[in-house]
Amino acid sequence: MEVEVKLRLPDAVAHRRVTDVLAPFHVSTHRQENCFFDGSAGELSASRATLRLRFYDNNQRCVVTLKAKAVLVDGVSRVEEDEEELEPSIGRDCAAEPERLKDVESRVLGRVREEFGAPVFVGLGGFENVRRVYEWKGLKLELDETDFGFGTQYEIECESANPEDAKQLLEEFLKENSIPYSYSEKSKFAIFRSGKLP
């Protein structure tokens, strides 16, 4: 179970303000390319599951992820998550030809085939994200700038075993620095599928 605090920033100005204030705590920045897949008969979406390939910094890393039963309430997301590393060249082949996913040796993809019975995979498209990572007050903060093609969203994510405490710390930080925010109401995947920013 992945538990994250998700706070949405209204615009590039608020995003820039966060990067400025958190600059001393910056650890790394990654460019992520996210590609999503389903069975040809919608087997995963019918079960509220998502299959994603994520490429980091062009082809430095590739991670295959299965997410299921996502719930997002008051800026706290809870989702079942299973992921593993894939050879980036194999991931690229699958992104170009989704039907290849059925033949890849992978624990996660084996689970997808077994649990959802998708005999044929199709690509749903995807989006790009720039993720800035900060270590701040014992928390790992991920500041996202997500380009959906139809608009850009800015969001702070923080995975935590104590999400209410993390959320309180984050909200205090944003208020102290006069940075506007709201609770995220949709996952990035849900926004991507809707075709418009919330």
Residue frames relative to the residue before (quaternion, step in Angstrom):
aa qw qx qy qz dx dy dz
M 1.0000 0.0000 0.0000 0.0000 0.00 0.00 0.00
E 0.1804 -0.7610 0.6159 0.0946 3.56 -0.78 1.07
V 0.0643 -0.7855 0.6155 0.0075 3.58 -0.82 1.06
E 0.0464 0.8178 -0.5658 0.0940 3.56 -0.66 1.16
V 0.3479 -0.6456 0.6290 0.2578 3.50 -1.29 0.55
K 0.0396 -0.7962 0.6038 -0.0059 3.60 -0.93 0.93
L 0.0142 0.7985 -0.5986 0.0621 3.54 -0.52 1.24
R 0.2989 -0.7783 0.5336 0.1421 3.54 -0.79 1.07
L 0.2421 -0.7379 0.6146 0.1385 3.54 -1.06 0.87
P 0.5203 -0.7135 0.3699 0.2887 3.61 -0.81 0.94
D 0.8346 -0.0214 0.0789 0.5447 3.60 1.00 -0.68
A 0.7315 -0.4287 0.3119 0.4287 3.55 -1.38 0.05
V 0.5962 0.5725 -0.3633 0.4298 3.60 1.11 -0.62
A 0.6692 0.4796 -0.2905 0.4876 3.60 0.91 -0.92
H 0.6216 0.5432 -0.3271 0.4601 3.58 1.03 -0.83
R 0.6627 0.5075 -0.2954 0.4647 3.58 0.91 -0.96
R 0.6317 0.5376 -0.3254 0.4539 3.57 1.02 -0.82
V 0.6479 0.5044 -0.3190 0.4734 3.59 0.96 -0.82
T 0.6605 0.5008 -0.3236 0.4564 3.63 0.88 -0.88
D 0.6373 0.5301 -0.3297 0.4519 3.60 1.03 -0.75
V 0.7088 0.4666 -0.2701 0.4549 3.59 0.80 -1.03
L 0.7417 0.4097 -0.2238 0.4815 3.59 1.01 -0.81
A 0.3296 0.7950 -0.4696 0.1970 3.62 1.26 -0.08
P 0.6761 0.4923 -0.3321 0.4362 3.68 0.83 -0.78
F 0.7155 0.4492 -0.2397 0.4783 3.60 1.20 -0.44
H 0.4003 0.7457 -0.4527 0.2805 3.60 1.33 0.08
V 0.1967 -0.7920 0.5726 0.0783 3.57 -0.90 1.00
S 0.7876 -0.1766 0.1679 0.5660 3.59 0.82 -0.98
T 0.1973 -0.7375 0.6285 0.1487 3.53 -1.36 0.28
H 0.0631 -0.8071 0.5871 0.0017 3.58 -0.89 0.96
R 0.2782 -0.7003 0.6281 0.1941 3.51 -1.19 0.69
Q 0.0923 -0.8162 0.5703 0.0047 3.54 -0.68 1.12
E 0.1336 -0.7462 0.6468 0.0835 3.52 -1.10 0.82
N 0.1304 -0.8200 0.5570 0.0201 3.58 -0.60 1.17
C 0.0446 -0.7849 0.6178 -0.0167 3.57 -0.80 1.10
F 0.1738 -0.8155 0.5497 0.0518 3.58 -0.82 1.04
F 0.1367 -0.7981 0.5865 0.0218 3.54 -1.18 0.72
D 0.0671 -0.7575 0.6465 0.0603 3.52 -1.31 0.42
G 0.5690 -0.5179 0.4686 0.4341 3.54 -1.28 0.02
S 0.6405 -0.5596 0.3584 0.3850 3.59 -1.14 0.54
A 0.7183 0.3778 -0.2420 0.5318 3.60 1.20 -0.43
G 0.5710 -0.6305 0.3662 0.3771 3.60 1.23 0.41
E 0.1979 0.8395 -0.4899 0.1267 3.56 1.19 0.56
L 0.6917 0.4670 -0.2974 0.4637 3.62 0.93 -0.80
S 0.6852 0.4817 -0.3066 0.4521 3.60 0.79 -0.95
A 0.5989 0.5615 -0.3625 0.4412 3.61 1.10 -0.59
S 0.7335 0.3692 -0.2101 0.5306 3.58 1.21 -0.54
R 0.4731 -0.6917 0.4166 0.3524 3.59 1.32 0.34
A 0.4742 0.6359 -0.4560 0.4036 3.55 0.98 0.95
T 0.1828 -0.7754 0.6003 0.0708 3.54 -1.22 0.63
L 0.1366 -0.7646 0.6259 0.0707 3.56 -1.00 0.90
R 0.0066 0.8238 -0.5627 0.0687 3.55 -0.69 1.15
L 0.1690 -0.6914 0.6863 0.1501 3.50 -1.30 0.61
R 0.0645 -0.7912 0.6077 0.0224 3.57 -0.85 0.97
F 0.1726 -0.7689 0.6119 0.0674 3.53 -0.84 1.11
Y 0.2221 -0.7837 0.5715 0.0992 3.57 -0.92 0.98
D 0.8631 -0.0286 0.0178 0.5038 3.55 -1.01 0.93
N 0.7054 -0.3797 0.1669 0.5748 3.52 0.83 1.20
N 0.7795 -0.3158 0.2150 0.4963 3.64 -0.27 -1.12
Q 0.2581 0.7881 -0.5231 0.1966 3.60 1.06 0.67
R 0.7861 -0.0042 0.0341 0.6172 3.58 1.06 -0.80
C 0.0706 -0.7495 0.6523 0.0879 3.53 -1.32 0.37
V 0.0540 -0.7927 0.6072 -0.0013 3.57 -0.87 0.99
V 0.2132 -0.7457 0.6171 0.1329 3.57 -0.95 0.93
T 0.0503 -0.8213 0.5668 -0.0404 3.57 -0.82 1.08
L 0.1428 -0.7363 0.6558 0.0864 3.52 -1.11 0.85
K 0.0280 -0.7816 0.6231 -0.0029 3.57 -0.81 1.05
A 0.0109 0.8098 -0.5855 0.0360 3.56 -1.05 0.74
K 0.8583 0.1747 -0.1258 0.4659 3.52 -1.34 0.50
A 0.1522 0.8192 -0.5331 0.1469 3.57 0.88 0.98
V 0.0280 -0.7589 0.6506 -0.0018 3.54 -1.10 0.86
L 0.0298 -0.7931 0.6081 -0.0192 3.59 -0.84 1.01
V 0.1167 0.7964 -0.5740 0.1502 3.56 -0.41 1.30
D 0.8569 -0.0332 -0.0063 0.5143 3.59 -0.89 1.00
G 0.7310 -0.4606 0.2414 0.4418 3.57 0.90 0.93
V 0.6459 0.4523 -0.3407 0.5120 3.61 1.23 0.29
S 0.1693 -0.7961 0.5794 0.0436 3.54 -0.70 1.21
R 0.0355 -0.7600 0.6488 0.0162 3.54 -1.06 0.88
V 0.1307 0.7950 -0.5756 0.1400 3.56 -0.71 1.09
E 0.4359 -0.6441 0.5542 0.2967 3.54 -1.11 0.71
E 0.0054 0.8226 -0.5652 0.0622 3.58 -0.76 1.05
D 0.0079 0.7585 -0.6510 0.0277 3.55 -1.06 0.87
E 0.1234 0.8182 -0.5525 0.1006 3.59 -0.71 0.99
E 0.0008 -0.7787 0.6273 0.0133 3.53 -1.31 0.39
E 0.5757 -0.5844 0.4533 0.3488 3.51 -1.30 0.47
L 0.1118 -0.7484 0.6495 0.0744 3.53 -1.23 0.69
E 0.5626 -0.5512 0.4786 0.3880 3.55 -1.17 0.48
P 0.4987 -0.6983 0.4116 0.3069 3.64 -0.61 1.07
S 0.6389 0.5272 -0.3460 0.4406 3.63 0.96 -0.74
I 0.6278 0.5093 -0.3301 0.4872 3.61 1.09 -0.70
G 0.6342 0.5323 -0.3228 0.4586 3.58 0.99 -0.84
R 0.6572 0.5077 -0.3099 0.4628 3.59 0.94 -0.87
D 0.6240 0.5309 -0.3395 0.4620 3.58 1.00 -0.79
C 0.6837 0.4840 -0.2799 0.4690 3.59 0.98 -0.90
A 0.6162 0.5319 -0.3511 0.4627 3.59 1.06 -0.67
A 0.6836 0.4731 -0.2770 0.4818 3.57 1.05 -0.80
E 0.7896 0.0913 -0.0214 0.6064 3.59 1.06 -0.80
P 0.2557 -0.8342 0.4673 0.1423 3.61 0.21 1.30
E 0.5799 0.5968 -0.3927 0.3916 3.61 1.07 -0.56
R 0.5612 0.6141 -0.3837 0.4009 3.61 1.20 -0.38
L 0.5131 0.6653 -0.4141 0.3502 3.61 1.18 -0.43
K 0.6339 0.5669 -0.3416 0.4001 3.60 1.05 -0.67
D 0.7300 0.4289 -0.2323 0.4788 3.59 1.21 -0.44
V 0.5253 0.6575 -0.4133 0.3477 3.61 1.24 -0.17
E 0.4005 -0.6878 0.5567 0.2379 3.55 -1.02 0.93
S 0.3316 0.7250 -0.5283 0.2923 3.56 -0.30 1.26
R 0.5108 -0.6477 0.4713 0.3121 3.57 -0.95 0.88
V 0.6840 0.4871 -0.2923 0.4576 3.59 0.85 -0.99
L 0.6926 0.4610 -0.2933 0.4710 3.61 0.84 -0.91
G 0.5929 0.5481 -0.3593 0.4679 3.59 1.13 -0.60
R 0.6432 0.5171 -0.3084 0.4731 3.56 1.03 -0.82
V 0.6328 0.5289 -0.3287 0.4602 3.59 0.98 -0.84
R 0.6674 0.5010 -0.3022 0.4607 3.58 0.90 -0.96
E 0.6904 0.4960 -0.2721 0.4508 3.57 0.96 -0.95
E 0.7587 0.4200 -0.2211 0.4462 3.59 0.77 -1.07
F 0.7902 0.3151 -0.1618 0.5002 3.58 0.99 -0.76
G 0.3335 -0.8003 0.4552 0.2028 3.56 1.30 -0.13
A 0.3275 0.7481 -0.5158 0.2590 3.57 1.06 0.70
P 0.2355 -0.8066 0.5227 0.1438 3.63 -0.33 1.17
V 0.7781 0.1747 -0.0854 0.5973 3.58 1.17 -0.61
F 0.2360 -0.7772 0.5708 0.1200 3.57 -0.94 0.95
V 0.1157 -0.7667 0.6273 0.0722 3.55 -1.19 0.67
G 0.4557 -0.6723 0.5138 0.2764 3.54 -1.18 0.64
L 0.2716 -0.7673 0.5626 0.1447 3.57 -1.07 0.80
G 0.5586 -0.5521 0.4115 0.4624 3.58 1.28 -0.27
G 0.1330 -0.8083 0.5678 0.0813 3.55 -1.20 -0.38
F 0.3280 -0.7244 0.5702 0.2064 3.53 -1.29 -0.39
E 0.4091 -0.7008 0.5332 0.2394 3.54 -1.33 0.31
N 0.1141 -0.7949 0.5958 0.0129 3.51 -1.16 0.70
V 0.1779 -0.7182 0.6562 0.1478 3.56 -1.14 0.69
R 0.0839 -0.8149 0.5735 -0.0064 3.56 -0.63 1.19
R 0.1325 -0.7629 0.6307 0.0511 3.53 -0.77 1.14
V 0.1909 -0.8046 0.5586 0.0651 3.57 -0.76 1.09
Y 0.0633 -0.7947 0.6035 -0.0156 3.55 -0.95 1.00
E 0.2308 -0.7070 0.6459 0.1721 3.56 -1.21 0.64
W 0.1378 0.8125 -0.5361 0.1828 3.55 -0.33 1.28
K 0.8552 -0.0911 0.0210 0.5098 3.58 -0.77 1.12
G 0.7282 -0.4396 0.2330 0.4713 3.56 0.94 0.92
L 0.6438 0.4942 -0.3210 0.4881 3.58 1.30 0.08
K 0.3076 -0.6920 0.6128 0.2258 3.54 -1.24 0.51
L 0.1065 -0.8091 0.5776 0.0191 3.55 -0.44 1.25
E 0.1257 -0.7677 0.6252 0.0632 3.56 -1.01 0.88
L 0.1344 -0.7931 0.5933 0.0318 3.55 -0.56 1.23
D 0.1173 -0.8431 0.5248 0.0019 3.55 -0.42 1.28
E 0.0953 -0.7247 0.6806 0.0505 3.50 -1.21 0.81
T 0.0410 -0.8574 0.5108 -0.0476 3.55 -0.04 1.36
D 0.1808 -0.7797 0.5956 0.0683 3.55 -0.75 1.15
F 0.1729 -0.8194 0.5426 0.0657 3.56 -0.37 1.28
G 0.5534 -0.5656 0.4239 0.4407 3.59 1.21 -0.35
F 0.7579 0.2898 -0.1627 0.5613 3.60 1.09 -0.76
G 0.7910 -0.1068 0.0709 0.5982 3.59 1.30 0.05
T 0.3602 -0.7193 0.5556 0.2102 3.54 -1.31 0.33
Q 0.1315 -0.7820 0.6063 0.0592 3.55 -0.98 0.93
Y 0.2115 -0.7591 0.6071 0.1024 3.54 -1.16 0.75
E 0.0784 0.8140 -0.5619 0.1243 3.56 -0.80 1.03
I 0.2428 -0.7116 0.6345 0.1791 3.55 -1.24 0.58
E 0.0682 -0.7769 0.6254 0.0270 3.56 -0.93 0.98
C 0.0132 0.7856 -0.6182 0.0220 3.54 -1.11 0.71
E 0.2458 -0.7657 0.5796 0.1318 3.56 -0.49 1.21
S 0.1376 0.8079 -0.5556 0.1407 3.58 -0.80 0.98
A 0.4518 -0.6545 0.5342 0.2866 3.54 -1.16 0.68
N 0.7405 0.2812 -0.1741 0.5851 3.59 1.30 -0.38
P 0.0996 -0.8698 0.4785 0.0676 3.58 0.57 1.14
E 0.6311 0.5402 -0.3563 0.4277 3.61 0.98 -0.68
D 0.6442 0.5053 -0.3163 0.4792 3.59 1.03 -0.79
A 0.6580 0.5083 -0.3056 0.4640 3.57 0.93 -0.94
K 0.6472 0.5228 -0.3191 0.4539 3.58 0.97 -0.86
Q 0.6474 0.5220 -0.3207 0.4533 3.57 0.95 -0.85
L 0.6452 0.5178 -0.3149 0.4653 3.59 0.95 -0.89
L 0.6745 0.5030 -0.2857 0.4586 3.57 0.93 -0.96
E 0.6598 0.5044 -0.3132 0.4606 3.57 0.93 -0.87
E 0.6326 0.5214 -0.3298 0.4682 3.59 1.00 -0.80
F 0.6387 0.5337 -0.3143 0.4567 3.58 0.99 -0.89
L 0.6886 0.4794 -0.2871 0.4622 3.59 0.84 -0.95
K 0.6596 0.5027 -0.3109 0.4644 3.59 0.96 -0.84
E 0.6434 0.5339 -0.3210 0.4449 3.60 0.94 -0.89
N 0.7490 0.3751 -0.1948 0.5102 3.57 1.09 -0.73
S 0.4377 -0.7329 0.4251 0.3009 3.58 1.32 0.32
I 0.3929 0.6927 -0.4966 0.3452 3.57 0.96 0.93
P 0.3547 -0.7506 0.5138 0.2163 3.60 -0.57 1.12
Y 0.0671 0.7834 -0.6146 0.0636 3.58 -1.15 0.65
S 0.1037 -0.7496 0.6424 0.1208 3.53 -1.37 0.08
Y 0.5741 -0.5524 0.4490 0.4045 3.57 -1.25 0.21
S 0.4559 -0.6530 0.5241 0.3019 3.57 -0.97 0.85
E 0.2275 -0.8015 0.5445 0.0968 3.54 -0.95 0.91
K 0.7759 0.2070 -0.1206 0.5836 3.60 1.25 -0.33
S 0.5003 -0.6136 0.5102 0.3360 3.55 -1.17 0.56
K 0.6450 -0.5032 0.3908 0.4220 3.57 -1.24 0.33
F 0.6371 0.5306 -0.3359 0.4469 3.59 0.98 -0.80
A 0.6548 0.5077 -0.3161 0.4621 3.60 0.94 -0.85
I 0.6359 0.5085 -0.3291 0.4783 3.60 1.03 -0.75
F 0.6323 0.5389 -0.3183 0.4566 3.57 0.95 -0.91
R 0.6993 0.4710 -0.2734 0.4630 3.60 0.88 -0.95
S 0.6517 0.5198 -0.3236 0.4476 3.60 1.09 -0.65
G 0.3840 -0.7576 0.4569 0.2642 3.58 1.19 -0.50
K 0.7730 0.2291 -0.1811 0.5632 3.59 1.24 0.28
L 0.5429 -0.6069 0.4673 0.3442 3.54 -1.20 0.57
P 0.5070 -0.6520 0.4563 0.3311 3.63 -1.02 0.68
